Amino acid sequence: MLLEELIEAFRVLPGVGRKSAQRMAYHVLERGREGGKRLATVLAEAVERIGHCAQCRDFSEDEVCAVCASGSRDRQQLCVVETPADRLAIETATGYRGVYFVLQGRLSPLDGVGPRELGLETLGTRLAAGEVSEMIIATSATVEGEATAHYLAQLARQHGVRPSRLAQGLPLGGELEYVDRGTLSHAFGTRAEMP
Amino acid sequence: MLLEELIEAFRVLPGVGRKSAQRMAYHVLERGREGGKRLATVLAEAVERIGHCAQCRDFSEDEVCAVCASGSRDRQQLCVVETPADRLAIETATGYRGVYFVLQGRLSPLDGVGPRELGLETLGTRLAAGEVSEMIIATSATVEGEATAHYLAQLARQHGVRPSRLAQGLPLGGELEYVDRGTLSHAFGTRAEMP
């Protein structure tokens, strides 16, 4: 049955179980046929045509993505992130004008994710070219993210590139009471003198 | 940009905002290309081919749906539900062997949903044919659902059909403490003598 197939097909989406998939199928059929048709078309095209940028490994329709191809970005700063979503978050929230490198993951030997899977050979070649002076390591603040950051920092130093890491501490607007213990303890320990 | 279009396209789905849409797009591109391709194909086909059953108004690929076309259902019992999801819930949870009628909504004059929009003329014609003896009204227990139920009960009686309504009370396994006041009060008022 086609409806049943549609419900099953929606389950490929993240966080979508049987119940949500059913709701999506009904919604599209009841009130969103035009949008559904459009989603089908765009999705088919995207899956077919979107690959990875040869320089930064982010998603890209072209051989080289728009940011890497842009003439107005500062190629001395290279920001390394775990995922395309992280890159987008930095691009949206900050005024960063350098370029990126997307790992598409983080070091996790137990899951079989090593330096090769993260494209660190490509990254090494790029650092060796000598154009980059600062590597901004923006991996997440998890155990695996930290391990990846250490590895990346070593790699940077090998090529005479200065590694830097995003600041850690209390989130802006965060109530002290609700901040987790680890963050609080870290922020307390690394407190800075007020000007 | 194709990726941007894909993210926008996902927003047609219910409960999917910008952030979820982005997560879906990235997920499909990173880990679900096969599933994504399949979703695109099935979705395009479903939007094109799934219409409404001429007899019960549920979704159907064919002129008449599988339940209405089945020779093994009891045509004396007609269960009226608001949505295809409701029909599916009853079909899955109960042993009901009668047939259905799907309103695809409920009476809501302020939103411009009257008897015509709910296909009540078709329903009336069906009751007039004399085959149905009991109309099980399974609209929801909301104000609008109740109003719809009353209207349906009148329609049934006009055609000499016995209307019935799903029982209301404490949900099975529900702790008294957590049941809402309305339900508790109703269940208390309609308490039944124990055998």
Contacts between the chains, C-beta under 8 A, distances in Angstrom:
chain1	res1	chain2	res2	distance
A	1	B	61	7.3
A	1	B	66	7.6
A	2	B	42	7.3
A	2	B	45	6.5
A	2	B	46	5.4
A	2	B	49	6.3
A	2	B	50	6.0
A	2	B	61	5.2
A	3	B	46	6.8
A	3	B	50	6.1
A	3	B	59	5.7
A	3	B	61	7.6
A	5	B	42	5.1
A	5	B	46	7.6
A	6	B	42	5.2
A	6	B	43	6.4
A	6	B	46	4.4
A	6	B	50	8.0
A	9	B	35	7.2
A	9	B	38	5.5
A	9	B	39	4.3
A	9	B	42	4.4
A	9	B	43	6.9
A	10	B	39	6.6
A	12	B	28	6.9
A	12	B	32	4.8
A	12	B	35	3.1
A	12	B	36	6.4
A	12	B	38	7.2
A	12	B	39	5.7
A	13	B	24	4.9
A	13	B	27	6.8
A	13	B	28	7.2
A	13	B	32	7.8
A	13	B	39	7.7
A	14	B	23	5.7
A	14	B	24	6.3
A	14	B	27	4.3
A	15	B	20	7.5
A	15	B	23	7.6
A	20	B	15	7.5
A	22	B	85	6.4
A	22	B	88	7.4
A	23	B	14	5.7
A	23	B	15	7.6
A	23	B	85	7.2
A	24	B	13	4.9
A	24	B	14	6.2
A	25	B	46	7.3
A	26	B	59	7.7
A	26	B	83	7.0
A	26	B	84	5.8
A	26	B	85	5.6
A	27	B	13	6.8
A	27	B	14	4.3
A	28	B	12	6.9
A	28	B	13	7.2
A	28	B	43	7.2
A	28	B	46	7.6
A	28	B	47	6.7
A	29	B	46	7.0
A	29	B	47	7.3
A	29	B	50	5.7
A	29	B	59	5.8
A	30	B	104	7.2
A	32	B	12	4.8
A	32	B	13	7.8
A	33	B	47	5.1
A	35	B	9	7.2
A	35	B	12	3.1
A	36	B	12	6.4
A	36	B	43	5.7
A	36	B	46	7.6
A	36	B	47	4.5
A	37	B	43	8.0
A	37	B	44	6.6
A	37	B	47	5.0
A	37	B	48	7.8
A	38	B	9	5.5
A	38	B	12	7.2
A	39	B	9	4.3
A	39	B	10	6.6
A	39	B	12	5.7
A	39	B	13	7.8
A	39	B	40	7.8
A	39	B	43	6.3
A	40	B	39	7.8
A	40	B	40	4.8
A	40	B	41	7.5
A	40	B	43	4.1
A	40	B	44	3.8
A	40	B	47	6.8
A	41	B	40	7.5
A	41	B	44	7.2
A	42	B	2	7.3
A	42	B	5	5.1
A	42	B	6	5.2
A	42	B	9	4.4
A	43	B	6	6.4
A	43	B	9	6.9
A	43	B	28	7.2
A	43	B	36	5.7
A	43	B	37	8.0
A	43	B	39	6.4
A	43	B	40	4.1
A	43	B	43	7.5
A	44	B	37	6.6
A	44	B	40	3.8
A	44	B	41	7.2
A	44	B	44	7.6
A	45	B	2	6.5
A	46	B	2	5.4
A	46	B	3	6.8
A	46	B	5	7.6
A	46	B	6	4.4
A	46	B	25	7.4
A	46	B	28	7.7
A	46	B	29	7.0
A	46	B	36	7.6
A	47	B	28	6.7
A	47	B	29	7.3
A	47	B	33	5.1
A	47	B	36	4.5
A	47	B	37	5.0
A	47	B	40	6.8
A	48	B	37	7.8
A	49	B	2	6.3
A	50	B	2	6.0
A	50	B	3	6.1
A	50	B	6	8.0
A	50	B	29	5.7
A	59	B	3	5.7
A	59	B	26	7.7
A	59	B	29	5.8
A	61	B	1	7.3
A	61	B	2	5.2
A	61	B	3	7.6
A	66	B	1	7.6
A	83	B	26	7.0
A	84	B	26	5.8
A	85	B	22	6.4
A	85	B	23	7.2
A	85	B	26	5.6
A	88	B	22	7.4
A	104	B	30	7.2
